[in-house]
């Protein structure tokens, strides 16, 4: 690269040279397996069962949602592989070298919320398991703090540790998940009784009223990574490796592990007479030390992998982008950890309705517009051609008006407003139910119109 503006550059934001692009197909498959095999995925599926869906309806909804979100995922991944740049640098092309901080911070704050949620879940899991092994000896807050520190340690060791964890954890986690599925269903008398529960919805209208926002929630689940996927694909050996790896890994892993969540939750109805959607609570019902120990190891590895890979890499880069000279990847990770705790994750998780229709659908209305603008800019306006050097210059082609592309900001604001207006205007609630889709198309279309008429 030529001489760059140091206010827009540091080693963590710099393009990855070809020699360091070593991630192959297996790395991306295992990345998605490791990120998908986690308690939030389980709760996603079990929440649909608790809400009234039959097992096949829940699995179909999750599969469809993941196939939909795979499209913007692969589109945004292209620039990362082609140019070796992370999300906060890529988004400078559409929002401007300074304006990029707006979508970067929005994405980072959502990731901080997820980091807090995952860390709280991990702490709860440790507490529940230790309470079974050594009753009365554990504190949930101490367990939460220990798991938080473990996440920070992995962050401090850097991206290489993430790659290592994904590689060894993926096959292990699938085996453990299938083992737990076999054990629980055997207690319930097999899969027959487990999967025989019919849907609670009597009419198509009743089902659609639940299905539409649920589908939006499924898309919203990975709408975060759909934006910052260049943070991972910048390390890819080729476009083929990252495309095939993601196309194989994401839908398959999410559907398989969701089925485990569906089946185990359905088994809880047979065994205990009620649908227990939280796996930590369910495991607390099985007072068996061996099961508790296996579950503890599985939950720790799964939650740690997902938390660091999905909820730390992007905000660390995003916060670094705010002041590249002073905020490194490590420092950005520490900031993520602190904000994640400050967002009080123990209040973000209350029941399946708040989790899916409040948290997931709500923030999808913030991220869908960003995805629409990025894809419209890169594929329709620029035809996949970027001036990488200009992305690191305050007075280059991406400087727009004092570093901000106000067309993108206006389109983003319009997309968010239309997507979320249903929260305050009841007759327009249906727009909120489609929040990610509405925001994506409104913002992307308006951005194209503004850019082509300027």
KETOR-645313 format. One line per field, with one value per residue (C-alpha): chain; x, y, z. Coordinates in steps of 0.25 Angstrom, whole numbers, plus 5000, padded with zeros to 4 digits. Layout:
BEGIN
mol <- c(A, ...)
u <- c(X, ...)
v <- c(Y, ...)
w <- c(Z, ...)
END
This chain:
BEGIN
mol <- c(A, A, A, A, A, A, A, A, A, A, A, A, A, A, A, A, A, A, A, A, A, A, A, A, A, A, A, A, A, A, A, A, A, A, A, A, A, A, A, A, A, A, A, A, A, A, A, A, A, A, A, A, A, A, A, A, A, A, A, A, A, A, A, A, A, A, A, A, A, A, A, A, A, A, A, A, A, A, A, A, A, A, A, A, A, A, A, A, A, A, A, A, A, A, A, A, A, A, A, A, A, A, A, A, A, A, A, A, A, A, A, A, A, A, A, A, A, A, A, A, A, A, A, A, A, A, A, A, A, A, A, A, A, A, A, A, A, A, A, A, A, A, A, A, A, A, A, A, A, A, A, A, A, A, A, A, A, A, A, A, A, A, A, A, A, A, A, A, A, A, A, A, A, A, A, A, A, A, A, A, A, A, A, A, A, A, A, A, A, A, A, A, A, A, A, A, A, A, A, A, A, A, A, A, A, A, A, A, A, A, A, A, A, A, A, A, A, A, A, A, A, A, A, A, A, A, A, A, A, A, A, A, A, A, A, A, A, A, A, A, A, A, A, A, A, A, A, A, A, A, A, A, A, A, A, A, A, A, A, A, A, A, A, A, A, A, A, A, A, A, A, A, A, A, A, A, A, A, A, A, A, A, A, A, A, A, A, A, A, A, A, A, A, A, A, A, A, A, A, A, A, A, A, A, A, A, A, A, A, A, A, A, A, A, A, A, A, A, A, A, A, A, A, A, A, A, A, A, A, A, A, A, A, A, A, A, A, A, A, A, A, A, A, A, A, A, A, A, A, A, A, A, A, A, A, A, A, A, A, A, A, A, A, A, A, A, A, A, A, A, A, A, A, A, A, A, A, A, A, A, A, A, A, A, A, A, A, A, A, A, A, A, A, A, A, A, A, A, A, A, A, A, A, A, A, A, A, A, A, A, A, A, A, A, A, A, A, A, A, A, A, A, A, A, A, A, A, A, A, A, A, A, A, A, A, A, A, A, A, A, A, A, A, A, A, A, A, A, A, A, A, A, A, A)
u <- c(5000, 5004, 5005, 4993, 4986, 4990, 4976, 4970, 4980, 4986, 4991, 4978, 4970, 4981, 4978, 4983, 4994, 4992, 5003, 4994, 4981, 4981, 4967, 4961, 4948, 4949, 4952, 4939, 4931, 4936, 4935, 4920, 4918, 4925, 4917, 4904, 4905, 4902, 4891, 4885, 4883, 4876, 4868, 4864, 4858, 4852, 4846, 4838, 4833, 4829, 4822, 4813, 4820, 4821, 4835, 4835, 4830, 4841, 4852, 4846, 4845, 4860, 4865, 4858, 4863, 4877, 4876, 4871, 4882, 4892, 4890, 4895, 4905, 4912, 4910, 4917, 4928, 4933, 4940, 4947, 4953, 4956, 4963, 4966, 4959, 4950, 4936, 4939, 4948, 4939, 4927, 4936, 4933, 4918, 4917, 4930, 4943, 4937, 4923, 4926, 4927, 4912, 4908, 4921, 4917, 4902, 4908, 4917, 4907, 4898, 4910, 4913, 4899, 4901, 4914, 4908, 4896, 4906, 4915, 4903, 4898, 4912, 4913, 4899, 4903, 4915, 4907, 4896, 4906, 4914, 4902, 4899, 4913, 4915, 4902, 4903, 4917, 4916, 4912, 4905, 4912, 4926, 4923, 4919, 4932, 4941, 4934, 4936, 4951, 4952, 4946, 4956, 4968, 4964, 4962, 4976, 4983, 4977, 4971, 4980, 4974, 4960, 4964, 4970, 4958, 4948, 4957, 4957, 4943, 4934, 4934, 4935, 4922, 4914, 4917, 4914, 4901, 4897, 4900, 4892, 4880, 4881, 4881, 4869, 4860, 4863, 4858, 4845, 4843, 4849, 4847, 4833, 4826, 4836, 4832, 4817, 4813, 4804, 4804, 4796, 4791, 4777, 4777, 4787, 4784, 4788, 4801, 4805, 4804, 4814, 4822, 4825, 4832, 4839, 4845, 4850, 4856, 4863, 4869, 4872, 4880, 4891, 4889, 4900, 4911, 4904, 4910, 4924, 4927, 4938, 4946, 4947, 4947, 4959, 4967, 4961, 4970, 4960, 4945, 4942, 4947, 4939, 4926, 4925, 4930, 4919, 4908, 4911, 4914, 4903, 4890, 4894, 4900, 4888, 4877, 4884, 4886, 4873, 4867, 4874, 4868, 4854, 4855, 4861, 4850, 4839, 4845, 4844, 4829, 4828, 4837, 4833, 4820, 4824, 4833, 4846, 4852, 4865, 4875, 4882, 4869, 4866, 4880, 4877, 4866, 4875, 4883, 4893, 4908, 4913, 4903, 4905, 4920, 4919, 4909, 4918, 4929, 4920, 4914, 4927, 4933, 4921, 4918, 4933, 4935, 4922, 4924, 4938, 4936, 4923, 4922, 4937, 4944, 4935, 4933, 4948, 4950, 4939, 4944, 4958, 4952, 4948, 4963, 4972, 4985, 4980, 4970, 4976, 4968, 4971, 4967, 4954, 4951, 4953, 4943, 4933, 4934, 4932, 4920, 4914, 4913, 4908, 4896, 4891, 4889, 4882, 4870, 4871, 4868, 4854, 4846, 4845, 4836, 4845, 4857, 4851, 4841, 4848, 4863, 4865, 4854, 4857, 4872, 4869, 4862, 4876, 4885, 4876, 4877, 4892, 4893, 4884, 4893, 4906, 4901, 4895, 4908, 4918, 4910, 4901, 4908, 4923, 4922, 4931, 4943, 4949, 4961, 4967, 4977, 4966, 4959, 4971, 4971, 4963, 4963, 4962, 4950, 4942, 4943, 4930, 4926, 4937, 4938, 4923, 4914, 4901, 4893, 4896, 4893, 4879, 4876, 4880, 4871, 4860, 4861, 4862, 4850, 4841, 4846, 4843, 4831, 4822, 4826, 4820, 4809, 4800, 4794, 4807, 4812, 4813, 4825, 4832, 4829, 4837, 4847, 4860, 4854, 4847, 4860, 4868, 4860, 4856, 4870, 4876, 4866, 4867, 4882, 4883, 4873, 4881, 4894, 4889, 4883, 4893)
v <- c(5000, 5014, 5024, 5024, 5033, 5029, 5033, 5023, 5011, 5001, 4987, 4981, 4989, 4987, 4978, 4964, 4960, 4948, 4940, 4941, 4937, 4922, 4919, 4908, 4901, 4893, 4905, 4912, 4899, 4897, 4912, 4912, 4898, 4904, 4917, 4910, 4899, 4908, 4911, 4923, 4914, 4903, 4914, 4919, 4905, 4902, 4916, 4913, 4900, 4907, 4917, 4906, 4901, 4886, 4881, 4881, 4895, 4900, 4893, 4898, 4912, 4912, 4906, 4916, 4928, 4923, 4921, 4935, 4941, 4933, 4942, 4955, 4947, 4942, 4955, 4963, 4953, 4955, 4968, 4962, 4951, 4960, 4971, 4965, 4977, 4976, 4981, 4995, 4998, 4992, 5000, 5013, 5011, 5014, 5022, 5030, 5029, 5036, 5032, 5018, 5019, 5020, 5006, 5001, 5005, 5001, 4987, 4987, 4991, 4979, 4970, 4975, 4971, 4957, 4956, 4960, 4950, 4938, 4941, 4941, 4928, 4922, 4927, 4921, 4908, 4907, 4911, 4900, 4889, 4892, 4893, 4879, 4874, 4882, 4887, 4901, 4903, 4912, 4927, 4931, 4944, 4938, 4928, 4939, 4947, 4934, 4932, 4946, 4946, 4933, 4940, 4952, 4943, 4937, 4951, 4955, 4943, 4948, 4943, 4931, 4925, 4926, 4918, 4908, 4907, 4906, 4894, 4885, 4889, 4886, 4871, 4869, 4878, 4870, 4857, 4862, 4869, 4855, 4848, 4857, 4856, 4841, 4841, 4850, 4843, 4830, 4835, 4839, 4826, 4829, 4840, 4835, 4841, 4853, 4857, 4854, 4867, 4875, 4889, 4898, 4907, 4903, 4912, 4917, 4931, 4928, 4921, 4932, 4942, 4935, 4930, 4944, 4950, 4937, 4936, 4951, 4947, 4935, 4944, 4954, 4943, 4944, 4958, 4963, 4953, 4956, 4970, 4967, 4954, 4961, 4960, 4945, 4944, 4953, 4941, 4932, 4925, 4927, 4931, 4917, 4912, 4923, 4921, 4906, 4906, 4916, 4910, 4896, 4900, 4910, 4904, 4889, 4893, 4902, 4892, 4880, 4887, 4893, 4879, 4875, 4887, 4884, 4869, 4871, 4882, 4872, 4861, 4870, 4871, 4856, 4854, 4866, 4870, 4884, 4890, 4895, 4904, 4907, 4896, 4901, 4899, 4886, 4880, 4885, 4874, 4863, 4861, 4852, 4856, 4850, 4856, 4869, 4868, 4865, 4876, 4886, 4883, 4884, 4897, 4904, 4900, 4904, 4917, 4921, 4918, 4926, 4937, 4941, 4938, 4944, 4955, 4960, 4960, 4970, 4980, 4980, 4984, 4994, 5001, 5001, 5008, 5019, 5023, 5013, 5019, 5017, 5005, 4992, 4979, 4975, 4988, 4987, 4974, 4979, 4990, 4980, 4972, 4984, 4989, 4975, 4974, 4989, 4985, 4975, 4962, 4956, 4966, 4963, 4949, 4947, 4938, 4933, 4944, 4955, 4948, 4945, 4956, 4967, 4965, 4958, 4965, 4978, 4979, 4973, 4986, 4993, 4984, 4981, 4995, 4994, 4981, 4987, 4999, 4991, 4981, 4992, 5000, 4989, 4981, 4990, 5003, 4999, 4986, 4980, 4989, 4997, 5006, 5000, 5011, 5021, 5014, 5019, 5033, 5045, 5052, 5041, 5037, 5032, 5045, 5050, 5062, 5063, 5048, 5045, 5040, 5047, 5039, 5027, 5033, 5038, 5024, 5017, 5026, 5024, 5009, 5008, 5018, 5010, 4996, 5001, 5010, 4999, 4999, 5013, 5012, 5000, 4999, 4998, 4987, 4978, 4986, 4983, 4968, 4969, 4978, 4973, 4971, 4985, 4992, 4985, 4988, 5002, 5007, 4999, 5005, 5019, 5019, 5015, 5026, 5037, 5032, 5032, 5045, 5053)
w <- c(5000, 4998, 5010, 5018, 5028, 5041, 5047, 5039, 5040, 5049, 5047, 5051, 5041, 5030, 5018, 5021, 5011, 5002, 5010, 5023, 5016, 5021, 5024, 5016, 5014, 5027, 5035, 5030, 5032, 5046, 5049, 5046, 5053, 5066, 5065, 5063, 5074, 5086, 5096, 5088, 5076, 5085, 5092, 5078, 5074, 5088, 5088, 5075, 5082, 5095, 5086, 5080, 5067, 5064, 5063, 5047, 5047, 5056, 5048, 5035, 5040, 5045, 5032, 5024, 5032, 5031, 5016, 5015, 5023, 5016, 5004, 5010, 5017, 5004, 4997, 5008, 5010, 4995, 4998, 5010, 5002, 4990, 4997, 5011, 5018, 5031, 5032, 5038, 5026, 5016, 5020, 5018, 5003, 5005, 5018, 5016, 5024, 5036, 5034, 5035, 5050, 5050, 5045, 5052, 5065, 5063, 5060, 5071, 5082, 5077, 5078, 5092, 5096, 5090, 5098, 5111, 5108, 5104, 5116, 5126, 5120, 5121, 5136, 5139, 5133, 5141, 5154, 5150, 5148, 5160, 5169, 5164, 5167, 5180, 5185, 5192, 5189, 5176, 5174, 5161, 5161, 5163, 5152, 5143, 5146, 5143, 5130, 5126, 5130, 5121, 5109, 5112, 5112, 5098, 5093, 5098, 5091, 5077, 5065, 5064, 5077, 5071, 5058, 5067, 5076, 5064, 5058, 5070, 5076, 5064, 5063, 5078, 5080, 5070, 5076, 5090, 5085, 5078, 5091, 5100, 5090, 5090, 5106, 5108, 5097, 5103, 5116, 5109, 5102, 5088, 5077, 5074, 5087, 5087, 5072, 5073, 5079, 5069, 5066, 5076, 5064, 5059, 5046, 5036, 5041, 5055, 5050, 5041, 5052, 5060, 5048, 5041, 5053, 5057, 5043, 5044, 5057, 5051, 5041, 5051, 5059, 5049, 5043, 5052, 5046, 5032, 5033, 5039, 5031, 5024, 5038, 5035, 5020, 5019, 5024, 5013, 5003, 4992, 4989, 4987, 5000, 5008, 4999, 5000, 5015, 5019, 5010, 5016, 5030, 5034, 5029, 5033, 5047, 5050, 5046, 5053, 5066, 5065, 5064, 5076, 5084, 5078, 5082, 5096, 5099, 5094, 5102, 5115, 5112, 5112, 5124, 5133, 5128, 5123, 5112, 5118, 5108, 5116, 5115, 5128, 5135, 5129, 5132, 5147, 5147, 5144, 5157, 5151, 5153, 5140, 5131, 5138, 5136, 5121, 5119, 5127, 5117, 5105, 5109, 5113, 5099, 5091, 5098, 5098, 5083, 5079, 5088, 5084, 5069, 5067, 5077, 5079, 5066, 5060, 5071, 5074, 5060, 5061, 5073, 5067, 5055, 5064, 5068, 5061, 5067, 5081, 5081, 5076, 5074, 5089, 5094, 5086, 5092, 5106, 5103, 5097, 5110, 5119, 5111, 5110, 5125, 5126, 5117, 5128, 5120, 5132, 5128, 5113, 5115, 5122, 5114, 5099, 5095, 5099, 5094, 5079, 5077, 5086, 5085, 5071, 5063, 5069, 5066, 5052, 5049, 5052, 5044, 5032, 5026, 5028, 5020, 5009, 5007, 5007, 4997, 4988, 4988, 4986, 4975, 4968, 4969, 4969, 4962, 4973, 4970, 4982, 4983, 4995, 4997, 4997, 5008, 5018, 5013, 5019, 5006, 4996, 4987, 5000, 5007, 5002, 5011, 5022, 5022, 5023, 5011, 5016, 5005, 5013, 5026, 5021, 5015, 5028, 5037, 5027, 5027, 5042, 5044, 5035, 5041, 5055, 5054, 5057, 5071, 5073, 5063, 5065, 5052, 5045, 5055, 5042, 5038, 5051, 5049, 5036, 5042, 5035, 5022, 5022, 5026, 5016, 5004, 5008, 5012, 5000, 4990, 4995, 4995, 4981, 4977, 4985, 4979, 4965, 4965, 4972)
END
